[in-house]
């Protein structure tokens, strides 16, 4: 049963000066009921990025992913397509696949009573099933979950009627870059995985989103990044301007921790995109970072109101990865950015329950675009905007 939305906090008694706008109140980052509603109304209702398609590189390869309150099983069929199912046996509800990832030969078998499903989800075997001819093997197959592939990743949606993928996912790239074709120039779906780092962050997922969206903090905690992208030291994030990419410093040769040369420009990246960095937030839980020679993609998995697992992939031209070329200087730059950002979020999380933050904080002018994220969140939760 769907519970009614919690009421937003009242408007502060004293109005803010025009240069400041209010943040969400602190309880939005600490209240288990808020998090439960986010699971129900956002993570389980919108498109959620789960698995890199190439990670499931053969029939029977699978991965299980937590999407809101549901565990989802993504696998590749014998004919090569990706499929997603709720990771629940239709017999007595046991978890079908108990490992985070793995590979089966031809079928998925429940370890409890051996109900067995093919890779398309159809029930194909069970003890004494032949004595139950009235059991419809399709109707009692696994519960399918909607799946779309984009940027080389599998996105799933648990909603009975998923929202338009183009209007809710692809549109984020259009809104940020100002051109529907701009992100296609990076050929992300053709790139190879050079490195993956998983971070277990003791902070609410929204603090991570808000941090990624602004650069007011960049001069303070990102010395390596502001050396490569000097304009970030002025406090304006790339996402503040539609279509704008932060330009590399004059002496910077590549998007690396020391500014040294990286790799050849990806073949379809345009001259206008060269030597520039673009960041895209795809709500609710994906960040895409575009530079001329590689792409960095973050997937967030919110597990509790104060815990978020983040998987970060560094993607390069296939020949760079296949040759064994050292990508460490490239990886190290954004790894340091991640560590610096996540430490800042973990420093912030405890104060969200402080009486000092009961009514929230404030956003300065070059953070005002975060207010749009807050409006999106409140709309998704069915709450009136403060």
C-alpha positions in Angstrom: 0.0 0.0 0.0 1.3 3.4 -0.9 1.6 5.8 2.1 0.9 9.5 1.7 3.9 11.8 1.3 5.4 13.3 4.3 4.7 17.0 4.7 7.6 19.4 3.7 9.0 21.7 6.3 7.4 25.0 6.8 8.8 28.1 5.1 11.4 29.8 7.3 10.0 32.6 9.4 12.5 35.2 8.0 12.9 35.5 4.2 16.2 34.8 2.7 18.2 37.6 0.9 17.8 37.4 -2.9 21.3 35.9 -3.3 20.5 32.8 -1.3 17.9 30.1 -1.7 17.0 27.3 0.7 18.2 23.7 0.6 16.1 20.8 1.6 15.7 20.4 5.3 18.1 18.0 7.1 15.6 15.2 7.5 15.5 14.6 3.8 19.0 13.1 4.2 18.4 11.1 7.5 14.7 10.0 7.7 14.2 6.3 6.8 10.7 7.2 5.7 11.9 9.7 3.2 14.4 7.1 1.9 11.6 4.5 1.6 9.5 6.9 -0.5 12.5 7.7 -2.7 12.9 3.9 -3.3 9.3 3.6 -4.2 8.7 6.7 -6.2 12.1 7.3 -7.8 14.4 4.2 -7.9 11.5 1.8 -8.5 9.6 4.1 -10.9 12.2 5.6 -13.1 14.9 4.2 -15.4 17.9 2.9 -13.3 21.3 2.2 -14.7 22.4 -1.3 -13.6 25.1 -3.2 -15.5 27.6 -2.5 -18.2 26.4 -4.6 -21.2 29.9 -5.9 -22.0 30.2 -7.3 -18.5 27.7 -9.9 -19.5 29.7 -11.0 -22.5 28.2 -14.5 -23.1 25.0 -16.4 -22.7 24.3 -17.3 -19.1 26.4 -14.5 -17.6 24.4 -12.6 -15.0 24.6 -9.9 -12.4 22.2 -9.1 -9.5 21.6 -5.5 -8.7 19.7 -3.7 -5.9 17.1 -1.3 -7.4 15.2 0.4 -4.6 13.8 -2.4 -2.4 14.0 -5.0 -5.2 16.8 -7.3 -6.3 17.0 -7.5 -10.0 18.7 -10.2 -12.1 20.2 -9.1 -15.4 21.4 -11.9 -17.8 22.2 -12.6 -21.4 20.1 -15.1 -23.3 21.3 -17.8 -25.7 20.4 -15.5 -28.6 22.5 -12.7 -27.3 19.9 -10.3 -25.8 19.9 -8.9 -22.3 16.9 -9.7 -20.1 16.1 -8.4 -16.6 13.9 -10.2 -14.0 13.0 -9.8 -10.4 15.4 -12.1 -8.6 12.6 -14.1 -7.0 11.6 -17.7 -7.6 7.8 -18.0 -8.4 7.4 -21.0 -6.1 8.1 -19.9 -2.6 9.9 -16.6 -3.1 13.5 -17.7 -2.5 16.2 -15.5 -4.1 17.1 -17.3 -7.3 20.7 -16.1 -7.8 22.4 -15.5 -4.5 25.8 -14.3 -5.9 26.3 -10.8 -7.2 27.6 -12.1 -10.5 28.3 -15.3 -12.2 27.5 -17.6 -15.1 25.2 -20.5 -15.7 25.3 -22.9 -18.6 21.7 -23.0 -19.9 19.2 -22.2 -17.1 18.6 -20.5 -13.7 17.8 -22.9 -10.9 16.4 -22.0 -7.5 18.6 -23.5 -4.8 15.6 -24.1 -2.5 13.3 -26.5 -4.5 15.0 -26.6 -7.9 12.4 -24.7 -9.9 14.3 -24.0 -13.1 14.0 -21.3 -15.7 15.5 -20.7 -19.1 17.4 -17.5 -19.8 14.2 -15.9 -21.2 12.5 -16.5 -17.8 10.2 -19.4 -18.8 9.7 -22.1 -16.2 11.2 -25.2 -17.8 11.5 -27.7 -15.0 10.6 -28.5 -11.4 10.3 -31.6 -9.3 7.1 -33.4 -10.3 6.2 -30.6 -12.8 5.1 -33.3 -15.3 2.3 -34.2 -12.8 1.0 -30.6 -12.9 -0.1 -30.2 -16.6 -2.3 -27.2 -15.6 0.7 -25.1 -14.6 1.3 -22.5 -17.4 5.1 -22.4 -17.7 5.1 -18.8 -19.1 2.6 -17.4 -16.5 4.8 -19.0 -13.8 8.0 -17.8 -15.3 10.2 -15.1 -13.8 8.7 -11.6 -13.5 10.2 -9.5 -16.3 11.6 -6.0 -15.8 11.7 -3.5 -18.6 15.2 -3.0 -20.0 16.9 -0.6 -22.4 20.5 -0.3 -23.5 22.1 3.1 -23.9 25.8 4.2 -23.7 26.8 0.6 -23.4 24.8 0.0 -20.2 21.6 -1.8 -19.3 19.0 0.5 -17.8 15.9 -1.1 -16.1 12.6 0.2 -14.9 10.4 -1.6 -12.4 7.3 0.4 -13.2 4.3 -1.4 -14.8 4.3 1.4 -17.4 7.8 2.8 -17.6 8.2 6.5 -18.5 9.6 7.5 -21.8 13.3 6.6 -21.9 14.0 9.5 -24.3 12.1 12.0 -22.1 13.6 11.0 -18.8 17.1 9.7 -19.6 18.4 10.8 -23.0 16.9 14.2 -22.4 19.5 14.8 -19.6 22.2 14.7 -22.2 20.3 17.0 -24.5 19.6 19.5 -21.7 23.2 19.5 -20.7 24.9 19.5 -24.1 22.3 21.4 -26.0 22.4 18.9 -28.9 20.9 15.4 -29.1 23.8 14.1 -31.1 26.6 15.5 -29.0 27.0 12.6 -26.6 27.0 10.1 -29.5 30.3 11.6 -30.7 32.1 9.8 -27.8 30.9 6.4 -28.9 30.5 5.2 -25.3 28.9 2.0 -26.2 32.0 1.0 -28.3 34.5 1.8 -25.6 36.3 -0.8 -23.4 36.6 -0.9 -19.6 40.0 0.3 -18.5 39.4 0.5 -14.8 36.5 0.1 -12.3 36.6 1.4 -8.7 33.8 0.8 -6.2 33.3 3.2 -3.4 31.2 2.6 -0.3 30.2 6.1 0.8 28.6 6.7 4.2 26.4 9.5 3.0 22.9 10.0 1.5 22.8 9.7 -2.3 21.4 13.3 -2.7 24.5 14.8 -1.0 26.6 13.0 -3.7 24.4 14.4 -6.5 24.5 17.9 -5.1 28.3 17.7 -4.8 28.7 16.6 -8.3 26.5 19.3 -9.7 28.4 22.3 -8.2 32.0 23.5 -8.2 31.8 26.1 -5.5 34.0 23.6 -3.5 36.5 22.9 -6.3 39.1 25.5 -5.4 39.1 24.2 -1.9 39.3 20.4 -2.2 40.2 19.6 -5.9 43.8 21.0 -6.5 44.5 18.5 -9.3 41.2 19.1 -11.1 41.5 22.9 -11.0 45.0 22.6 -12.3 43.7 20.8 -15.4 40.4 22.8 -15.6 41.4 26.3 -14.3 37.9 27.8 -14.7 36.6 25.5 -12.0 38.6 27.5 -9.5 36.1 30.3 -10.1 33.4 28.2 -8.5 31.1 27.6 -11.5 30.5 24.0 -12.4 30.3 22.9 -16.1 26.7 22.0 -15.6 25.8 25.6 -14.7 25.9 26.5 -18.5 24.0 24.6 -21.1 26.4 23.4 -23.8 29.5 24.7 -22.2 32.5 22.4 -21.6 35.2 23.5 -19.2 38.4 24.1 -21.2 41.8 22.5 -20.4 44.5 24.9 -19.1 46.8 26.3 -21.7 49.8 24.1 -20.6 47.7 21.0 -20.0 48.2 18.2 -22.5 45.6 15.7 -21.3 43.0 14.9 -18.7 45.5 13.3 -16.3 46.6 13.8 -12.7 49.7 15.7 -13.8 48.4 17.3 -17.0 50.6 15.1 -19.1 49.4 13.7 -22.5 46.6 11.2 -22.4 45.6 9.2 -25.5 44.4 10.0 -29.0 41.1 11.8 -29.3 38.2 9.4 -29.7 37.5 9.3 -33.5 34.1 11.1 -33.6 34.8 13.8 -31.0 34.5 17.1 -32.7 37.0 20.0 -32.8 34.6 22.0 -30.6 34.6 19.2 -28.0 38.4 18.7 -28.0 40.3 19.8 -24.9 37.0 20.2 -23.0 35.3 18.5 -20.1 31.5 17.9 -20.0 29.6 16.6 -17.0 26.0 15.3 -17.1 23.8 14.3 -14.3 21.2 11.7 -15.3 18.7 11.6 -12.5 18.4 9.9 -10.2 21.7 8.0 -10.0 24.1 8.4 -12.9 27.0 10.8 -13.7 28.6 10.9 -17.1 32.0 12.7 -17.6 33.2 13.3 -21.1 36.7 14.2 -22.2 38.3 13.9 -25.6 40.0 10.5 -25.1 37.8 8.7 -22.5 34.5 8.6 -20.7 34.0 8.2 -16.9 30.6 6.9 -15.8 29.4 6.7 -12.2 26.5 4.5 -11.2 25.1 5.1 -7.7 23.3 2.4 -5.7 21.6 4.0 -2.7 21.3 1.2 0.0 20.2 3.3 3.0 19.5 6.9 4.0 23.1 7.2 5.0 24.9 4.7 2.7 25.5 4.8 -1.1 27.7 2.4 -3.1 29.2 4.1 -6.2 30.7 2.2 -9.1 32.9 4.3 -11.3 34.0 3.1 -14.8 36.8 4.5 -16.9 36.2 3.7 -20.5 38.7 4.0 -23.3 39.1 3.2 -27.0 39.3 -0.6 -27.3 42.8 -0.5 -28.7 44.1 1.4 -25.7 42.8 -1.3 -23.3 43.7 -4.2 -25.6 47.3 -3.0 -25.9 47.8 -2.9 -22.1 48.7 0.8 -22.2 49.1 2.3 -18.7 45.9 4.3 -17.9 46.9 5.0 -14.3 47.5 8.8 -14.7 44.2 9.2 -16.4 42.4 7.1 -13.7 44.2 8.8 -10.8 42.9 12.2 -11.6 39.2 11.4 -11.2 39.9 8.8 -8.5 41.3 11.6 -6.4 38.3 13.8 -7.3 36.0 11.0 -6.2 37.8 10.4 -2.9 37.9 14.1 -2.2 34.2 14.5 -3.0 33.0 11.4 -1.0 35.0 12.5 2.0 33.3 15.9 1.9 29.9 14.1 1.7 30.8 11.9 4.6 31.7 15.0 6.6 28.4 16.5 5.8 26.1 13.5 6.5 26.4 13.7 10.4 25.3 17.3 10.4 22.1 16.5 8.5 20.6 15.3 11.9 21.8 18.4 13.8 19.3 20.9 15.1 21.4 23.5 13.3 20.3 22.0 10.0 16.7 21.2 10.9 15.5 23.9 8.5 18.2 23.2 6.0 21.0 25.4 4.7 21.4 27.8 1.8 22.6 27.8 -1.8 24.7 30.7 -3.1 24.1 32.0 -6.6 26.5 29.7 -8.5 24.7 26.7 -6.7 21.2 27.9 -7.6 20.8 25.2 -10.3 20.8 22.6 -7.4 17.5 24.1 -6.5 16.1 22.6 -9.8 17.2 19.2 -8.5 15.4 19.7 -5.3 12.2 20.7 -7.1 12.5 17.6 -9.2 12.9 15.5 -6.1 9.9 17.1 -4.3 7.8 16.6 -7.4 8.8 12.9 -7.6 7.8 12.4 -4.0 4.5 14.1 -4.6 5.3 17.0 -2.3 4.6 20.7 -2.6 7.6 22.9 -3.3 8.7 24.9 -0.3 
